Amino acid sequence: MDQTLNLKLEEFKKALGTLKEAIDMFDSTNILVRDATIKRFEYCFELSWKTSKVFLKEEKGNLVMAPKECFKTLGKYELLSPEEVEKSLNMVDDRNETTHAYGEKFIQALYPRIKEYFKVMEKIYYSIVR
């Protein structure tokens, strides 16, 4: 396995751990916990697709340039199920939305979905390290 991929996987694993810690503290009434969870989701998402990008290039010879393309390609290699690919594509949309519109209504809707996104990101991690 390429050194770059190993480093990305290490960062990704740490990020998953911090996101899991925040998810375990789930509290829809605590704005600090909610906001911290969303911030951790954002950087975990970035590591999930960028680690996948390196994996696809190094291990499969497949160059992808965007998150949606990356997750679809993981599905093509059966590292994600069709349902997980769909969740991943929704995750991309939600991640993009956190950058452009930080409205309260959206944030309240996103917060509980992060638990499902975590499961997909965890699956990506374990699919790559297998």
BAGUSE-911781 format. One record per atom (N, C-alpha, C): residue number from 1; residue in three letters; atom name; z, y, x. Coordinates in steps of 0.2 Angstrom, whole numbers, plus 2048, in hexadecimal, padded with zeros to 3 digits. Example, Ala and Ser with C-alpha at 12.3 -4.5 7.8 and 13.67 -1.06 7.14 Angstrom:
BEGIN
- 1	ALA	N	827	7E4	842
- 1	ALA	CA	827	7EA	83E
- 1	ALA	C	827	7F0	842
- 2	SER	N	823	7F5	840
- 2	SER	CA	824	7FB	844
- 2	SER	C	827	800	840
! end
This chain:
BEGIN
- 1	MET	N	800	7FA	804
- 1	MET	CA	800	800	800
- 1	MET	C	800	806	804
- 2	ASP	N	7FC	80B	803
- 2	ASP	CA	7FB	811	807
- 2	ASP	C	802	815	807
- 3	GLN	N	803	819	80C
- 3	GLN	CA	809	81C	80D
- 3	GLN	C	80A	822	808
- 4	THR	N	804	825	806
- 4	THR	CA	805	82A	801
- 4	THR	C	807	827	7FB
- 5	LEU	N	804	822	7F9
- 5	LEU	CA	806	81E	7F3
- 5	LEU	C	80E	81D	7F3
- 6	ASN	N	810	81A	7F8
- 6	ASN	CA	817	818	7F9
- 6	ASN	C	81C	81E	7F8
- 7	LEU	N	81A	824	7FB
- 7	LEU	CA	81E	82A	7FA
- 7	LEU	C	81E	82D	7F3
- 8	LYS	N	818	82C	7F0
- 8	LYS	CA	817	82E	7E9
- 8	LYS	C	81B	82A	7E4
- 9	LEU	N	81B	823	7E6
- 9	LEU	CA	81F	81F	7E2
- 9	LEU	C	827	820	7E2
- 10	GLU	N	829	822	7E8
- 10	GLU	CA	830	823	7EA
- 10	GLU	C	832	82A	7E6
- 11	GLU	N	82E	82F	7E6
- 11	GLU	CA	82F	835	7E2
- 11	GLU	C	82F	833	7DB
- 12	PHE	N	82A	82F	7D8
- 12	PHE	CA	82A	82E	7D1
- 12	PHE	C	830	82A	7CF
- 13	LYS	N	832	825	7D3
- 13	LYS	CA	838	821	7D1
- 13	LYS	C	83E	826	7D0
- 14	LYS	N	83F	82A	7D5
- 14	LYS	CA	845	82F	7D5
- 14	LYS	C	844	833	7CE
- 15	ALA	N	83E	836	7CD
- 15	ALA	CA	83D	83A	7C7
- 15	ALA	C	83E	836	7C1
- 16	LEU	N	83C	830	7C0
- 16	LEU	CA	83E	82C	7BA
- 16	LEU	C	845	82B	7BA
- 17	GLY	N	849	82A	7BF
- 17	GLY	CA	850	82A	7BF
- 17	GLY	C	853	830	7BC
- 18	THR	N	851	836	7BE
- 18	THR	CA	854	83C	7BB
- 18	THR	C	852	83D	7B4
- 19	LEU	N	84C	83B	7B2
- 19	LEU	CA	84A	83C	7AB
- 19	LEU	C	84E	837	7A7
- 20	LYS	N	84F	831	7A9
- 20	LYS	CA	854	82C	7A6
- 20	LYS	C	85B	82F	7A5
- 21	GLU	N	85D	832	7AA
- 21	GLU	CA	864	835	7AA
- 21	GLU	C	864	83A	7A4
- 22	ALA	N	85F	83E	7A4
- 22	ALA	CA	85F	843	79E
- 22	ALA	C	85E	840	797
- 23	ILE	N	85A	83B	797
- 23	ILE	CA	859	838	790
- 23	ILE	C	85F	834	78E
- 24	ASP	N	863	832	793
- 24	ASP	CA	869	82E	791
- 24	ASP	C	86E	833	78E
- 25	MET	N	86D	83A	78F
- 25	MET	CA	872	83F	78D
- 25	MET	C	86F	842	787
- 26	PHE	N	86A	83F	784
- 26	PHE	CA	867	842	77E
- 26	PHE	C	86B	845	779
- 27	ASP	N	86A	84B	777
- 27	ASP	CA	86E	84F	773
- 27	ASP	C	86A	855	770
- 28	SER	N	868	854	76A
- 28	SER	CA	863	859	767
- 28	SER	C	867	860	766
- 29	THR	N	86D	860	766
- 29	THR	CA	871	866	765
- 29	THR	C	872	86A	76B
- 30	ASN	N	871	867	771
- 30	ASN	CA	873	86A	777
- 30	ASN	C	86C	86C	77B
- 31	ILE	N	86B	873	77A
- 31	ILE	CA	865	876	77D
- 31	ILE	C	864	875	784
- 32	LEU	N	86A	875	788
- 32	LEU	CA	869	874	78F
- 32	LEU	C	867	86D	791
- 33	VAL	N	86A	868	78E
- 33	VAL	CA	868	861	78F
- 33	VAL	C	860	860	78D
- 34	ARG	N	85F	863	787
- 34	ARG	CA	858	862	785
- 34	ARG	C	853	866	78A
- 35	ASP	N	854	86C	78C
- 35	ASP	CA	850	86F	790
- 35	ASP	C	84F	86C	797
- 36	ALA	N	855	869	79A
- 36	ALA	CA	855	865	7A0
- 36	ALA	C	851	85F	79F
- 37	THR	N	851	85C	79A
- 37	THR	CA	84D	856	798
- 37	THR	C	846	857	798
- 38	ILE	N	844	85D	795
- 38	ILE	CA	83D	85F	795
- 38	ILE	C	83B	860	79C
- 39	LYS	N	83E	864	7A0
- 39	LYS	CA	83C	866	7A7
- 39	LYS	C	83C	85F	7AB
- 40	ARG	N	840	85B	7AA
- 40	ARG	CA	83F	854	7AE
- 40	ARG	C	839	850	7AB
- 41	PHE	N	838	851	7A5
- 41	PHE	CA	832	84E	7A2
- 41	PHE	C	82C	851	7A6
- 42	GLU	N	82C	857	7A6
- 42	GLU	CA	826	85A	7A9
- 42	GLU	C	824	858	7B0
- 43	TYR	N	829	858	7B5
- 43	TYR	CA	828	856	7BB
- 43	TYR	C	827	84E	7BC
- 44	CYS	N	82A	84A	7B7
- 44	CYS	CA	829	843	7B7
- 44	CYS	C	822	842	7B5
- 45	PHE	N	81F	845	7B0
- 45	PHE	CA	819	845	7AE
- 45	PHE	C	814	846	7B4
- 46	GLU	N	815	84B	7B7
- 46	GLU	CA	810	84D	7BD
- 46	GLU	C	810	848	7C2
- 47	LEU	N	816	845	7C4
- 47	LEU	CA	816	83F	7C8
- 47	LEU	C	813	839	7C6
- 48	SER	N	814	838	7BF
- 48	SER	CA	811	832	7BC
- 48	SER	C	809	832	7BD
- 49	TRP	N	806	837	7BC
- 49	TRP	CA	7FF	837	7BC
- 49	TRP	C	7FC	838	7C3
- 50	LYS	N	800	83C	7C7
- 50	LYS	CA	7FE	83D	7CE
- 50	LYS	C	7FF	837	7D2
- 51	THR	N	804	833	7D1
- 51	THR	CA	805	82D	7D4
- 51	THR	C	800	828	7D2
- 52	SER	N	7FE	828	7CC
- 52	SER	CA	7F9	823	7C9
- 52	SER	C	7F2	825	7CC
- 53	LYS	N	7F1	82B	7CD
- 53	LYS	CA	7EB	82E	7D0
- 53	LYS	C	7EA	82B	7D7
- 54	VAL	N	7EF	82B	7DB
- 54	VAL	CA	7EF	828	7E2
- 54	VAL	C	7EE	821	7E2
- 55	PHE	N	7F2	81E	7DD
- 55	PHE	CA	7F1	816	7DD
- 55	PHE	C	7EA	814	7DB
- 56	LEU	N	7E7	818	7D6
- 56	LEU	CA	7E1	816	7D4
- 56	LEU	C	7DC	817	7DA
- 57	LYS	N	7DC	81C	7DE
- 57	LYS	CA	7D8	81D	7E3
- 57	LYS	C	7D9	818	7E9
- 58	GLU	N	7DF	817	7EB
- 58	GLU	CA	7E1	813	7F0
- 58	GLU	C	7E0	80B	7EF
- 59	GLU	N	7E2	809	7E9
- 59	GLU	CA	7E2	802	7E7
- 59	GLU	C	7DC	800	7E3
- 60	LYS	N	7D9	804	7DF
- 60	LYS	CA	7D3	802	7DB
- 60	LYS	C	7CD	806	7DD
- 61	GLY	N	7CD	80A	7E2
- 61	GLY	CA	7C7	80E	7E4
- 61	GLY	C	7C4	812	7DE
- 62	ASN	N	7C9	815	7DA
- 62	ASN	CA	7C6	819	7D4
- 62	ASN	C	7C9	820	7D5
- 63	LEU	N	7C5	825	7D6
- 63	LEU	CA	7C7	82C	7D6
- 63	LEU	C	7C7	82F	7CF
- 64	VAL	N	7CD	831	7CD
- 64	VAL	CA	7CE	834	7C7
- 64	VAL	C	7D1	83B	7C8
- 65	MET	N	7CF	840	7C4
- 65	MET	CA	7D1	847	7C6
- 65	MET	C	7D6	84A	7C0
- 66	ALA	N	7D7	847	7BB
- 66	ALA	CA	7DB	84A	7B6
- 66	ALA	C	7DF	845	7B2
- 67	PRO	N	7E5	847	7B0
- 67	PRO	CA	7EA	843	7AD
- 67	PRO	C	7E7	83E	7A7
- 68	LYS	N	7E3	840	7A3
- 68	LYS	CA	7E1	83C	79D
- 68	LYS	C	7DC	837	7A0
- 69	GLU	N	7D8	839	7A5
- 69	GLU	CA	7D3	834	7A8
- 69	GLU	C	7D7	82F	7AC
- 70	CYS	N	7DD	831	7AF
- 70	CYS	CA	7E1	82C	7B3
- 70	CYS	C	7E4	827	7AE
- 71	PHE	N	7E7	829	7A8
- 71	PHE	CA	7EA	824	7A4
- 71	PHE	C	7E5	820	7A1
- 72	LYS	N	7DF	822	79F
- 72	LYS	CA	7DA	81E	79C
- 72	LYS	C	7D8	819	7A1
- 73	THR	N	7D8	81B	7A8
- 73	THR	CA	7D6	816	7AD
- 73	THR	C	7DB	811	7AE
- 74	LEU	N	7E1	813	7AD
- 74	LEU	CA	7E7	80E	7AE
- 74	LEU	C	7E6	809	7A8
- 75	GLY	N	7E4	80B	7A2
- 75	GLY	CA	7E3	806	79D
- 75	GLY	C	7DD	802	79E
- 76	LYS	N	7D8	805	7A1
- 76	LYS	CA	7D2	801	7A3
- 76	LYS	C	7D4	7FB	7A7
- 77	TYR	N	7D8	7FC	7AC
- 77	TYR	CA	7DB	7F7	7B0
- 77	TYR	C	7E0	7F2	7AD
- 78	GLU	N	7E2	7F4	7A7
- 78	GLU	CA	7E7	7F0	7A3
- 78	GLU	C	7EE	7F1	7A6
- 79	LEU	N	7EF	7F7	7A9
- 79	LEU	CA	7F6	7F8	7AB
- 79	LEU	C	7FA	7FC	7A6
- 80	LEU	N	7F6	7FE	7A1
- 80	LEU	CA	7F9	801	79B
- 80	LEU	C	7F5	7FE	795
- 81	SER	N	7F9	7FD	790
- 81	SER	CA	7F6	7FA	789
- 81	SER	C	7F2	800	786
- 82	PRO	N	7EE	7FE	781
- 82	PRO	CA	7EB	804	77D
- 82	PRO	C	7F0	808	77A
- 83	GLU	N	7F5	806	778
- 83	GLU	CA	7FA	80A	775
- 83	GLU	C	7FE	80F	77A
- 84	GLU	N	7FF	80C	780
- 84	GLU	CA	802	810	785
- 84	GLU	C	7FD	815	787
- 85	VAL	N	7F7	814	788
- 85	VAL	CA	7F2	819	78A
- 85	VAL	C	7F2	81E	784
- 86	GLU	N	7F2	81C	77E
- 86	GLU	CA	7F2	822	779
- 86	GLU	C	7F9	826	779
- 87	LYS	N	7FE	823	77B
- 87	LYS	CA	804	827	77C
- 87	LYS	C	804	82B	782
- 88	SER	N	800	829	787
- 88	SER	CA	7FF	82D	78D
- 88	SER	C	7FB	833	78C
- 89	LEU	N	7F6	832	788
- 89	LEU	CA	7F2	837	786
- 89	LEU	C	7F5	83D	782
- 90	ASN	N	7FA	83A	77E
- 90	ASN	CA	7FE	83F	77A
- 90	ASN	C	803	842	77F
- 91	MET	N	805	83F	783
- 91	MET	CA	80A	842	788
- 91	MET	C	807	847	78C
- 92	VAL	N	800	846	78E
- 92	VAL	CA	7FD	84C	792
- 92	VAL	C	7FC	852	78D
- 93	ASP	N	7FB	851	787
- 93	ASP	CA	7FA	857	782
- 93	ASP	C	801	85A	782
- 94	ASP	N	806	856	781
- 94	ASP	CA	80D	859	781
- 94	ASP	C	80F	85D	787
- 95	ARG	N	80D	85A	78D
- 95	ARG	CA	80F	85D	793
- 95	ARG	C	80B	864	794
- 96	ASN	N	805	864	792
- 96	ASN	CA	801	86A	792
- 96	ASN	C	804	86F	78D
- 97	GLU	N	806	86D	788
- 97	GLU	CA	809	872	783
- 97	GLU	C	810	875	786
- 98	THR	N	813	871	78A
- 98	THR	CA	81A	874	78C
- 98	THR	C	818	87A	791
- 99	THR	N	812	87A	794
- 99	THR	CA	810	87F	799
- 99	THR	C	80E	885	795
- 100	HIS	N	80B	884	78F
- 100	HIS	CA	807	88A	78C
- 100	HIS	C	80B	88D	786
- 101	ALA	N	80F	889	783
- 101	ALA	CA	813	88B	77D
- 101	ALA	C	819	888	77D
- 102	TYR	N	81E	88C	77E
- 102	TYR	CA	825	889	77E
- 102	TYR	C	829	88B	778
- 103	GLY	N	826	88A	772
- 103	GLY	CA	829	88C	76C
- 103	GLY	C	82E	887	76A
- 104	GLU	N	833	889	766
- 104	GLU	CA	839	885	764
- 104	GLU	C	837	87F	760
- 105	LYS	N	832	880	75B
- 105	LYS	CA	830	87B	757
- 105	LYS	C	82D	875	75B
- 106	PHE	N	829	877	760
- 106	PHE	CA	825	872	764
- 106	PHE	C	82B	86E	768
- 107	ILE	N	82F	872	76B
- 107	ILE	CA	834	86F	770
- 107	ILE	C	839	86A	76C
- 108	GLN	N	83A	86C	766
- 108	GLN	CA	83F	867	762
- 108	GLN	C	83B	861	760
- 109	ALA	N	834	861	75F
- 109	ALA	CA	830	85B	75E
- 109	ALA	C	82F	857	764
- 110	LEU	N	82E	85A	76A
- 110	LEU	CA	82D	857	770
- 110	LEU	C	833	853	772
- 111	TYR	N	839	856	772
- 111	TYR	CA	83F	853	775
- 111	TYR	C	840	84C	773
- 112	PRO	N	83F	84A	76D
- 112	PRO	CA	840	842	76C
- 112	PRO	C	83B	83E	76E
- 113	ARG	N	835	841	76F
- 113	ARG	CA	82F	83D	771
- 113	ARG	C	82F	83B	779
- 114	ILE	N	833	83F	77C
- 114	ILE	CA	834	83E	783
- 114	ILE	C	837	837	785
- 115	LYS	N	83B	834	780
- 115	LYS	CA	83D	82D	781
- 115	LYS	C	837	828	781
- 116	GLU	N	833	829	77D
- 116	GLU	CA	82D	825	77D
- 116	GLU	C	828	826	783
- 117	TYR	N	828	82C	785
- 117	TYR	CA	824	82E	78B
- 117	TYR	C	827	82B	791
- 118	PHE	N	82D	82B	791
- 118	PHE	CA	831	828	797
- 118	PHE	C	82F	820	798
- 119	LYS	N	82F	81D	792
- 119	LYS	CA	82D	816	792
- 119	LYS	C	826	814	795
- 120	VAL	N	821	819	793
- 120	VAL	CA	81B	818	796
- 120	VAL	C	81A	81A	79E
- 121	MET	N	81E	81F	7A0
- 121	MET	CA	81E	821	7A7
- 121	MET	C	821	81B	7AB
- 122	GLU	N	827	818	7A8
- 122	GLU	CA	82A	813	7AB
- 122	GLU	C	825	80D	7AC
- 123	LYS	N	821	80B	7A7
- 123	LYS	CA	81C	806	7A7
- 123	LYS	C	817	807	7AD
- 124	ILE	N	815	80E	7AD
- 124	ILE	CA	810	810	7B2
- 124	ILE	C	813	80E	7B9
- 125	TYR	N	819	810	7BA
- 125	TYR	CA	81C	80F	7C1
- 125	TYR	C	81D	808	7C2
- 126	TYR	N	81F	804	7BE
- 126	TYR	CA	820	7FC	7BF
- 126	TYR	C	819	7F9	7C0
- 127	SER	N	814	7FB	7BC
- 127	SER	CA	80D	7F9	7BD
- 127	SER	C	80A	7FA	7C4
- 128	ILE	N	80C	800	7C7
- 128	ILE	CA	809	801	7CD
- 128	ILE	C	80D	7FD	7D3
- 129	VAL	N	814	7FD	7D2
- 129	VAL	CA	818	7F9	7D8
- 129	VAL	C	817	7F2	7D7
- 130	ARG	N	815	7EF	7D2
- 130	ARG	CA	815	7E8	7D2
- 130	ARG	C	811	7E5	7D7
! end
